[in-house]
Structure formats: structure tokens, C-alpha cells
């Protein structure tokens, strides 16, 4: 389990489950984890991220408006999430006009 966690960074419970499912074969267990990860990613793909924040950042050269979404209002109200959204807006504002897309000056 320790070696598998080192190689995959997967949670210990998932490593144990994968090793049991593959009769202890490490390489097969890693492949099993990958397949399980793809399956869980497909499950999450249909979720709605309907909460979030819209943040503006402005300087003398222009304005950046960024929308960052999340699945829950609990996360959207969190200051870490709000700080992240503000940092993304500032980063967009700092981009050169040629790579900023629809940036207006």
C-alpha cells in the first residue's frame, strides 16, 4: 500500500480497494485506479457549477471581468475562493493585450 501511495498519490482506502480487486498485483492495481478515476470524473462531468463569483479588476489600461464557478454556495462565500477569483481577474488584467482575447483598452 505504501509503495502504491508513493507512485499514485491516491488515498490509502482507494489503494487498498485497488489491491484487493487485483489480488495484490501492483501494476494492475494502478491501472484499476486509473479506470476508477476516469469513471468518477465522468460522474462529476454532469454536475452543475451554478454558484460562484464575478470579479472585476481594473487599471489605467483596461478592465478584466472574470466569472469563477463552483458547485456550492458554501464554497462561493469562502474568502479563499473569493481571493482566488480576484487573483484570476488580476492575472487576466496583467496579460498583454495581444493574448487577452477580448480585452478592450
C-alpha positions as CSV (number, residue, x, y, z in Angstrom):
1,X,0.0,0.0,0.0
2,X,2.8,2.4,0.9
3,X,4.6,1.9,-2.5
4,X,1.3,2.3,-4.3
5,X,0.5,5.5,-2.5
6,X,4.0,6.8,-3.3
7,X,3.6,6.0,-7.0
8,X,0.0,7.3,-7.4
9,X,-0.7,9.7,-4.5
10,X,-4.1,8.0,-4.2
11,X,-5.9,7.9,-0.9
12,X,-5.0,4.8,1.3
13,X,-8.5,3.5,1.2
14,X,-8.5,3.6,-2.6
15,X,-5.1,1.8,-2.8
16,X,-6.3,-1.0,-0.5
17,X,-9.5,-1.3,-2.6
18,X,-7.5,-1.5,-5.8
19,X,-5.0,-4.0,-4.4
20,X,-7.9,-6.2,-3.2
21,X,-9.6,-6.0,-6.6
22,X,-6.4,-7.1,-8.4
23,X,-5.2,-9.8,-6.0
24,X,-2.3,-7.6,-4.9
25,X,-0.8,-7.0,-8.4
26,X,0.7,-3.5,-8.1
27,X,0.7,-2.7,-11.8
28,X,-2.9,-4.0,-12.3
29,X,-4.0,-2.0,-9.2
30,X,-2.5,1.2,-10.6
31,X,-4.4,0.5,-13.9
32,X,-7.6,-0.2,-11.9
33,X,-7.2,3.1,-10.1
34,X,-6.8,5.0,-13.4
35,X,-10.0,3.3,-14.7
36,X,-11.8,4.2,-11.4
37,X,-10.6,7.8,-11.7
38,X,-11.9,8.1,-15.2
39,X,-15.3,6.7,-14.1
40,X,-15.5,9.1,-11.2
41,X,-14.6,12.0,-13.5
42,X,-17.4,11.1,-15.9
43,X,-19.8,11.1,-12.9
44,X,-18.7,14.6,-12.0
45,X,-18.9,15.9,-15.5
46,X,-22.7,16.3,-15.4
47,X,-22.7,18.4,-12.2
48,X,-23.8,22.0,-12.4
49,X,-21.5,24.7,-11.1
50,X,-24.2,27.3,-10.6
51,X,-22.7,29.2,-7.7
52,X,-19.5,31.4,-7.8
53,X,-18.2,34.9,-8.1
54,X,-17.9,37.6,-10.7
55,X,-14.9,39.7,-10.1
56,X,-13.7,42.9,-11.8
57,X,-10.1,44.2,-11.9
58,X,-9.2,47.5,-13.4
59,X,-6.2,49.6,-14.2
60,X,-5.4,52.5,-16.5
61,X,-5.1,50.2,-19.5
62,X,-8.4,48.3,-19.1
63,X,-10.8,46.1,-17.2
64,X,-11.0,42.4,-16.7
65,X,-14.2,40.6,-15.8
66,X,-13.9,37.0,-14.6
67,X,-16.6,34.5,-13.6
68,X,-15.4,31.6,-11.5
69,X,-18.0,28.9,-10.7
70,X,-18.4,26.3,-8.0
71,X,-21.0,23.7,-7.1
72,X,-22.0,25.1,-3.8
73,X,-22.7,28.5,-2.3
74,X,-20.7,27.4,0.8
75,X,-17.5,27.4,-1.4
76,X,-18.5,30.6,-3.2
77,X,-18.8,32.5,0.1
78,X,-15.4,31.3,1.3
79,X,-12.7,34.0,1.4
80,X,-10.1,31.7,-0.1
81,X,-12.4,31.1,-3.2
82,X,-13.1,34.9,-3.4
83,X,-9.4,35.6,-3.2
84,X,-8.7,33.1,-6.0
85,X,-11.3,34.7,-8.2
86,X,-9.8,38.2,-7.6
87,X,-6.3,36.8,-8.3
88,X,-7.5,35.3,-11.6
89,X,-9.0,38.7,-12.6
90,X,-5.8,40.5,-11.8
91,X,-3.8,37.9,-13.8
92,X,-6.1,38.4,-16.8
93,X,-5.6,42.2,-16.5
94,X,-1.9,41.8,-16.4
95,X,-1.8,39.8,-19.7
96,X,-0.6,41.6,-22.8
97,X,-3.5,42.8,-24.9
98,X,-2.5,40.5,-27.8
99,X,-3.1,37.4,-25.7
100,X,-6.0,38.7,-23.6
101,X,-8.7,37.9,-26.2
102,X,-11.5,40.4,-26.0
103,X,-9.6,42.9,-23.8
104,X,-10.5,46.5,-24.5
105,X,-8.2,49.3,-23.7
